[in-house]
Amino acid sequence: MTHPSFTRRDLLRRLGIGPAMLPFLSNLPSVAVANPTKHSQRLIIVFSPDGVVRNNFWPAKPGPLAGRELPPILKPLEPFKDKILTLKGINDKVQGDGDRHMRGIGCLLTGIELFPGNVQGGSDTPAGWSSGLSIDQEIKNFLQEQAATATRFGSLEFGVLVPSKADTWTRMIYAGPNKPIAPIDDPYQMFNKLYGQFKDRQSMHSVLDDVGEDLATLAASLPAEDRRILEEHASLVRAFEKELATHHVAMAHEVPVLEQGVIEHNDTMPIISRMQIELIVASLAADFTRIASLQYTNSVGQPHMTWLDIKEGQHDLSHEPNTNVDAQLKLTKINAWYAGEVAHLAQRLADTPEPGGDGSLLDHTTILWTNELGEGNSHSLEDIPLVLVGNGLGWATGRAVQLPGVPHNRLLLSLAHAMGQSDLKRFGNPDYCGDGPLTGLT
């Protein structure tokens, strides 16, 4: 018989059973489940590169945003002013190998040093991949352990014009040390990932066939009441599989229709961005995932935003001094364009009803828009740009917050805690976690 202090992973390890059995354990009284998260919380992390124009990005002073005009870069987010939270004074203090662009993106979500490597950047020290997993994957793993929050994909990584070359500048998501996850920047490939199997009835096979032997082993170790619940769960899965095999899958949401024939190149960046946003919204509405990321280009990103009548590359402009008024204006327009894409994502979420619940997807989702640098020309890792939109984390919005230069590891911990993972005490380099999650966010 199991003991109430056992976690589900403890039980599986003891019985030599694989993790595919985890969803069958969620409601068993004799197996403890710590800190269950809310059913409908979601997190989307949006990345854009090369720092920002600080004077045009941050609100002039902390406090409520109501009755105040947003700074030029954030102006596209005006319709969501009451759902915005800006966090200034959060610094990436992770040191080690790699230049600041490399550490900026590689440590942004991992909070830990890069491994030594042979990728030479703008410093004297080459570097490799991150030495830890990223916070989105930490949260994903936590959600996937619970049947109430487990989803088909766990997380989805979207990209827009991310270079095909795999190096430290192009990866921000990590499944673990030395395990970068490449974003999918081809909307057609992502569409096929989301919907292809549903259209291929030959691909259907029974989950229960794969775990039948493990089910029997598990049932033999459980008390009678748990065996009954386990059998009911298995019966529901079998019934659902029969329904899928008998009928064409009826989507609970409208499948997005993508414009055809779009080729990935600089000038189609706006089109690809909107295509990916539609797929993100659809994947959340279908509960394919509750964790998503959208990566625009890469650290040292160099799009030429010709649709804004800007001919220079973004990275080149970011290296111009602050006294170059023309470059500052163009960088402001560039970052306002990214803000506009975040605003469009927020609007699409606001327009989509929460499936089986109250309000909209935006009421249960938080978008976190961030960057690898605080400022491009100084390569500063202080005041990392951080804007949150939406109510998924339960934090008080409609305000600008000023913090006293705290390590960004504390924000990463705060994200996990807000998503229900309150037992997580350290994340990334523990030296930067001593004061725990940020306070005053709720």
N, C-alpha and C positions, 0 to 999 in steps of 0.2 A: 504494500500500500504506500502511496506517496505521502509526503509530509507537507504541511501548509507552507513551510519556509522554502521549499524547492521552487526555483524558477522553472519555466518550461524548458529552457535550454539545459538546465541541470538534469532534468528528467531524460531528455533525449540523449545527452552524453552518457548517462548511466546505462541506458538501454541499448546504446549503439545505434540509434535511429537518426536518420538524416533530417535536415532542417525543413524538408518538404512537409513534415508532419506538423509544423508549428501552427498553421491555421486551424487544425482540428483540436487544439488544446485551449482555445481562448476562453471557453465558458465552463471549464471543468472546475468544480468547487475546490478540489484538493490540490490544485496547482496555482500558485500565487502569480498574479500579474500586477506589477508595480506601476503606479502612476498612469493609468489609462488616459489617453488624450481625448479631446473632444472629437466627435465623429467627423466634423466637416472642416477642420482647420487645414489651410493650404498655404504654401510658401513658394513664391517665384522670385528668383534672384536674377537681376538684369545687370549685365556688365557692359560698360563702354570705356574706352581707353584714354590714356595720355593726360590725365588730370583735367582740372577745370580752371576757369578764370574766377578766382576766389571772390573778388568783389561783386561779381555778377551771378554768383551761385548761392552764397549763404545769405539768409535773412539778416538784416542789419543788427538785430538784437534778439535775445531769447524772449520767449513768451508766446501768448496766443497769436495766431495768424489772422484772426477775424479782424476786419477793418483795416488791414494792411495790404499793401501791394507786394506781390511776390517779386523777387529779383528777376532780371531779364531771362536767365537760363531756365528758371522754374516757372516762368509765365505760362507755358502751355498747360501746367497742372492747376491753373486757377479754378477750373470747375470742381476740383477735388480738394480745395483748400482745407475743408473741415475733416478730411481723411488723410492729411499729410502729417508726417512727423519727420523733421530734420534733426540729425544728430551731429553736432559739431564738437570737435575736441576729442575725437577717437583716433588714436595713432597706431600705425603698424610698427611695433617695436621689435619685431623679429629681425635678428641680425644674421650673420653667417655668409655663406658663399653666394655668388651671383650679384649682378648689378641690381639697381633699384626697380627697374622694370620687371626683371625676372622675379625678384623677391616680392614685388608688388602683386603680381598675379598669382605666383605660386604659393604665397603665404596668406593671400587675402582671405580664403575660406578655410585654410588648414591651420593657421596660427602657429606654424612650426617651421623650422629651418628646411632649406633645400639640401638635398644630399650633395656632396662633392661630385663633380662631373667634368665633362669635357666640352660643354657648351659655353663658348666665350662670349660674354656680353660687353657692356661698356665699362666694366671695371677690370681690375687685374686678376680677379678670381673667377674662374669658370664654375659652373654649377650643373646639377642634374635635376631630376624630378623632386617633388616634395617628399619629405620623410614621414608624412602622415596623411590620413584621410581628411576630406573636406567636411564642413559642418552639415551641408545638405545631405551627404551620404550617411553621416552619423544619425541624423534625424530620420532619414529614409529607413535605415536598418531598424531603428526603434519602432517606427510605424509598421513595418512589415512583420514584426514579431507578434502583432495583435490582429486577430481576425477582423475586429471592428474597423481597423484603419489600414489593413493590408490591401494593396491594389495590384492590378495586373502587372504594371511596370515598376512600381516602387518610386522611380524617379525618371524624368525625361530631360535630356540635355539638347537644347536647340541652339543653333548658331546662325549667324548672318555673315557671310563672306569671311569665315575663319580660314586662314591659309591651310592648305593640305599638309604642309610640312609639320611634323610632330616635334615640337621642341618646347622648352620651358616657357617661352613667351606666348604659346598658343593654348595652354591648358590651365584651367583654374579648378576643375573638378577632379577629385581623386578618390578612388575606391579604397585606397590604403597606401602605405609607403611604396613608392616606385610604381604606382598603379594609376596613371592618368586616364581619364575618360574623355574621349574625343566627342565634342558636340557634333550633332548632325546638322549641317548647314544646307542641305539639299531638301527643300520642302517635299518634293516628290518621294524621296527616300523615307522621310519621316512619315508621310501619309501612308506609305506601304507598311511601315512598321506598326502604325496604329490600327490600320484597317485591312491590311492584306490578308491576314489569317482568317478574319471573319468572312472573307469572300472565297476562301478556299476550303470547301467542306471536306476535302480529302485530308486536310491537316488535323481534323478533329480526332482526338483520342481521349481515353478516360484517364483523368488524374488518379482515380481510385485504382486503376490497373497498375499504375506505377508505384503506389504506396500500400498495396494490399497486404503484403507481408509485414510491413512495419505497423500497420493498423492492428493486425492480430497480436503482434508482440506487445504493443502499447496496451491494448484492451486487457491482456492477461495480467498486467501489473496494476490495474486500476480497481477501485472499489465499485460496487454494483451500480450506484447512482451515476458515477462517471462513465461507466461502460454504456449505460443507457443513453446518456447525452451524446457520447461519441458515435453510437450507432445511428442516432437521429441525424447528426451532422452528416455522416456518410450517406445516409439515405437522401438527404436534401441535395447533396452534391451530385449523386447519381441521377436524381430526377431532373436536375438542371441540365446535366450533360445530355440526357435523352431528348430534352426539349430542343437543345441546340442542334443535335444530330437530325432531328425530324423537320425542323423549319429553318428557313433562312433567318439569320440573326436580325431581329428587329432592334434598331438602335433606339436608345432612350433619348437621343438628341439628334439633331439634323447633322448629317455628315457634311463637313465643309467641302465646298467645290472650289478647287484651285484653278487659277488661270493656267492654261497649258502653254508649253513652249518657252517658258522663262529660262533664260540661260544665266548662270551665275557669272556676273562681272560687275565692275564698279558701278556702272550706271543703273543697274537693276537692284541695287541695294534697298531702295525704298519698297519696291514690289516684294522682294523676298522677305523683308521685315514684316510686312502686313500678312503675307502668307503664313509665316511662322506664328504670328500672333493668333491668327484664326485657329491654327492647329493646337496651340497652347490652350486656348479657351475651350475648344472642343474636347480635349483630353481631360480637362478638369470637370467639365459638365458630365462626361461619361464616367467619371471616377476611375479613369485609367491610371491616374497618378495624383498625388497630393503635393509632390515636390517637383518643381521644374526650374530650369535655368535657361536664360537667353543671353548668349554671348555675342556681342557685336565686334567683329574682327578679332583683334588680339592686342596684347600689350605691345606697345610700339606700333599701334594700328595706323595705317596710312591710307584710309579711303580719301578719294578726291570727290568732295561733295558738289559735283557739277550742277545738281538740281537746285543748289542754293547759290549758284553763280560763284562758287569758290573753286579756283583752279589748283591751288596748292594742296599738298597732302596734309592730313591732320597732324601727323607726328612732326613734320617739318615746321608747321605753324606753332606747335606746342613748345618748340625750342626757342622761339623768338622771345626777346626780353619784354617785360611788361611795359616798357616805354614805347614799344611798337604798337601804336594805337590801331592800325589797320589789322594786324595779326590778332589783337585782343578782340576786336569786333567780329572777326571771322570765327575765332574759337568760341565766342559767345553764341553765334548763330549755329555752329556745329553742335554744341552741347544742348542748345535749345531744341535742335532737331531730335536728339536722343530723348529729351524730355517729352517731346511731342509723341514719340513712339510709346513711351511709358504711359502717357496720358491716353493714347488710343487703346492700349492694352487694358488700362483701368476702365475706360468707357465700355469696352466690349464685355468685360467682367460685370460691370454695373448693369448692362443691358440683358444679361443672361440670368434667368431665375435660378435660385438655389434648388437643385433637384431634391424633391421631397422635404423641403424645409422652408424657412422664412427668408424673405429678402432676396438679395442677388448673390452671385458668386463673389463679388467684391466685398460683401458684408462678412464673408468667411475666408477671405484670402488676403494676404499681405504681399505686396510687391516691394522688394528691396532693390533699389537702384544704386550701384556703387561703381568703383573705379580702382585701378591699381595704384594711382598716385594722387596726392593732394593737389599738386601743381606740376605741370609738365616741364617747364624750363629749369626749375630748381630740383626736380626729381624728388620732391619732398614726400615722405611717408607720414606726414602729420596732417591732421584734419582730413582724413580719408573721406571723400564725398559719400554721404549716406542719406538717402531720402527713402522713406517708407510711405507707401500708399495703400490704404485698405484697413480692414478691421479684423483680419484673420488671427493676429497675435493677441488681441485684447488689450493693446497698449493705447494710452490716451493720445489721440491725434489732434490735428488742428493747431499745432504749436511747433515752435523751434526750441530745441534744447541745447544748452551749452554745457559741455563737460570739461573737466580740468586735465585734458591730455591723458586719458586712460588708455590702457592697451586694448586693442581691438579683440583680443581673446575674450574679454569680458562680454562684448557684444555677442560673439559667437555662442558663448554659454547662455546668454539671455535668449537667443533664438531657440535653442534646444529646450530650455525651461518653458518658454511660452508655448511650445508645441507639445508639452506634456512630459518631457524628459527631465523631471526635476531632480532625479538622483545623480545626474551628471555633475560632478564637482570640478573637473579639470578638462580643458580641451586644448590641444596643441601643446605648446611649450608651457609647462606648469608654472614657470617663473612669472608668467604674465597673467595668472589666474588667481593670485592670492586673495584678492578682495571679492571674488565670486562674481555672479551676474550683476549687471548694472541695476541700480535702484532708481525708483522714481519714474518708471516707464508706464505704469498702469494708472 
